[in-house]
Amino acid sequence: MFAKRKTPSKAEQVMGAVKETVGRAVGNERLTAEGRAERAKGGLREAGKKARGAHKR
């Protein structure tokens, strides 16, 4: 059950990493920046979920 709730944020982090890597490979600064932002967004979402989970205990 916990893994199911964690999946969207992890997927967002992975997609961000892919975008960032592809952007660097082709020299596209915009794609690199989008990837970094998407990765950070997924990380923040996951941290928020962890904080909420810790608060409930």
C-alpha positions in Angstrom: 0.0 0.0 0.0 2.8 2.4 0.9 4.6 1.8 -2.4 1.5 2.6 -4.3 1.3 6.1 -2.7 5.0 6.6 -3.3 5.0 5.8 -7.0 3.9 9.1 -8.5 6.6 11.1 -6.8 9.3 8.5 -7.7 8.1 8.5 -11.3 8.3 12.3 -11.4 11.9 12.1 -10.1 12.9 9.5 -12.7 11.3 11.4 -15.6 13.0 14.6 -14.4 16.4 12.7 -14.4 15.8 11.4 -17.9 14.9 14.9 -19.2 17.9 16.4 -17.5 20.3 13.7 -19.0 18.8 14.0 -22.5 19.0 17.8 -22.3 22.7 17.6 -21.3 23.4 15.1 -24.1 21.9 17.2 -26.8 23.0 20.5 -25.4 19.4 21.8 -24.7 19.5 24.1 -21.6 15.7 24.4 -21.5 15.2 20.6 -21.3 18.0 20.3 -18.7 16.3 23.0 -16.6 12.9 21.4 -16.9 14.4 18.0 -15.8 16.0 19.6 -12.8 12.8 21.3 -11.8 10.7 18.1 -12.3 13.2 16.1 -10.2 13.0 18.7 -7.4 9.2 18.8 -7.5 9.1 15.0 -7.1 11.6 15.2 -4.2 9.5 17.8 -2.5 6.3 15.9 -2.9 8.0 12.8 -1.5 9.4 14.7 1.5 6.0 16.2 2.2 4.4 12.8 2.2 7.1 11.5 4.6 6.5 14.5 6.9 2.8 13.9 6.9 3.3 10.2 7.7 5.7 11.0 10.6 3.2 13.5 12.0 0.4 10.9 12.0 2.5 8.4 14.1 
